[in-house]
């Protein structure tokens, strides 16, 4: 369930391919988002969605997922992307052979998202 973006079952993370997603950093961010300091780490289980879950939730195949058009799945953008001061970024398009080039300001101003240190 992703109806509560501060306590969702799934999060779509946007980060540079040259960096690795750090599960502990994501967990720490989501734990803070929940606003409940009483929750222990045992209350949080992070793993990548299966190929079947990804396809069912987004309609996209593996390695094609885009933060655009994913419904109510909360999007977390790596602060490294924001800090890089890039004019544009490349994101998934729904096709393995095609990536979308999008203005970074347009991405961050048009689509709801969180910014966090996740890499």
Backbone torsions as a table, in degrees:
resi	resn	phi	psi	omega
1	UNK	NA	130.1	-177.4
2	UNK	-121.2	15.6	-176.0
3	UNK	-66.2	-28.5	176.3
4	UNK	-105.4	104.7	-174.3
5	UNK	-65.0	-16.9	178.6
6	UNK	-91.2	-5.3	179.8
7	UNK	-151.7	56.8	-175.3
8	UNK	-93.4	157.0	176.2
9	UNK	-76.1	-29.8	-178.1
10	UNK	-130.2	147.5	173.2
11	UNK	-133.5	139.7	175.2
12	UNK	-97.8	119.4	-176.4
13	UNK	-103.6	131.3	178.3
14	UNK	-111.7	117.9	179.0
15	UNK	-149.8	162.2	-177.7
16	UNK	-68.8	140.6	-178.5
17	UNK	-61.4	-22.0	-178.8
18	UNK	-82.0	-1.3	178.3
19	UNK	-120.4	159.7	177.9
20	UNK	-104.1	142.5	173.2
21	UNK	-69.5	127.8	179.1
22	UNK	-99.0	106.6	-175.8
23	UNK	-56.7	-41.0	-179.0
24	UNK	-65.8	-36.7	177.7
25	UNK	-67.8	-41.4	177.3
26	UNK	-63.5	-43.7	179.7
27	UNK	-60.2	-45.3	179.5
28	UNK	-60.9	-43.1	179.2
29	UNK	-63.1	-48.7	-177.9
30	UNK	-65.7	-36.5	177.7
31	UNK	-62.0	-43.5	176.8
32	UNK	-64.9	-38.3	179.4
33	UNK	-59.3	-38.2	-176.0
34	UNK	-63.0	-25.0	178.3
35	UNK	75.6	4.4	-179.1
36	UNK	-110.4	97.9	-177.2
37	UNK	-70.6	-10.2	-179.6
38	UNK	-80.3	-15.8	-178.9
39	UNK	-70.1	134.5	177.7
40	UNK	-93.7	169.6	178.9
41	UNK	-61.1	-24.2	179.3
42	UNK	-65.3	-20.5	179.8
43	UNK	-78.7	-9.1	-176.3
44	UNK	-119.7	125.4	176.5
45	UNK	-124.7	117.7	-178.3
46	UNK	-114.4	130.2	173.1
47	UNK	-156.9	162.7	177.9
48	UNK	-70.4	142.0	174.7
49	UNK	-64.3	145.9	177.6
50	UNK	-67.4	165.0	177.6
51	UNK	-58.3	-40.0	-179.5
52	UNK	-67.2	-42.8	178.2
53	UNK	-63.6	-43.1	-179.7
54	UNK	-60.6	-48.1	-179.6
55	UNK	-62.9	-42.9	-178.8
56	UNK	-65.1	-39.3	-176.6
57	UNK	-79.9	-38.4	-171.5
58	UNK	-109.2	-24.0	-173.7
59	UNK	83.5	0.0	-176.9
60	UNK	-105.0	148.9	175.1
61	UNK	-80.7	167.6	176.6
62	UNK	-55.7	137.1	177.8
63	UNK	71.2	15.2	179.0
64	UNK	-127.5	-0.3	-172.2
65	UNK	-65.8	136.0	-180.0
66	UNK	-118.7	145.5	174.6
67	UNK	-73.3	-7.2	178.8
68	UNK	-95.4	126.5	175.4
69	UNK	84.0	24.4	-179.2
70	UNK	-100.3	15.6	177.4
71	UNK	72.8	-133.2	-173.9
72	UNK	-98.0	18.8	176.8
73	UNK	-72.4	121.5	-179.7
74	UNK	-63.7	139.4	-178.7
75	UNK	-106.7	131.4	176.2
76	UNK	-116.8	119.4	178.9
77	UNK	-101.4	132.9	178.6
78	UNK	-60.6	134.0	178.7
79	UNK	-63.6	-21.7	177.2
80	UNK	-63.4	-36.2	178.3
81	UNK	-65.3	-45.6	-179.2
82	UNK	-64.9	-43.8	-177.7
83	UNK	-69.5	-18.8	-176.6
84	UNK	-71.6	-15.5	-179.1
85	UNK	57.0	34.1	176.9
86	UNK	-70.0	150.5	174.8
87	UNK	-76.9	-34.7	-177.9
88	UNK	-147.5	164.5	175.7
89	UNK	-133.1	158.9	175.7
90	UNK	-104.2	131.0	-179.5
91	UNK	-131.1	165.9	177.5
92	UNK	-60.5	154.5	-176.9
93	UNK	-123.1	-7.8	-173.3
94	UNK	102.8	-8.8	178.7
95	UNK	-127.0	138.5	179.5
96	UNK	-62.4	-32.5	-174.4
97	UNK	-87.3	-7.2	-174.4
98	UNK	-130.2	133.5	172.2
99	UNK	-116.7	153.6	178.5
100	UNK	-101.3	133.6	173.2
101	UNK	-97.0	122.9	-177.7
102	UNK	-132.3	140.0	176.4
103	UNK	-60.8	128.2	-176.1
104	UNK	-61.3	-40.9	177.6
105	UNK	-62.9	-40.4	178.6
106	UNK	-64.0	-42.0	178.4
107	UNK	-59.8	-47.1	-175.2
108	UNK	-78.0	-22.7	-179.8
109	UNK	-92.2	-21.6	-174.7
110	UNK	-95.7	-36.5	-172.6
111	UNK	-111.7	135.8	178.2
112	UNK	-63.8	140.2	-176.9
113	UNK	-164.3	168.2	169.8
114	UNK	-114.1	153.4	172.4
115	UNK	-117.2	129.3	-177.2
116	UNK	-151.4	158.5	173.9
117	UNK	-81.8	97.5	-176.3
118	UNK	-119.4	1.7	179.4
119	UNK	-122.2	NA	NA
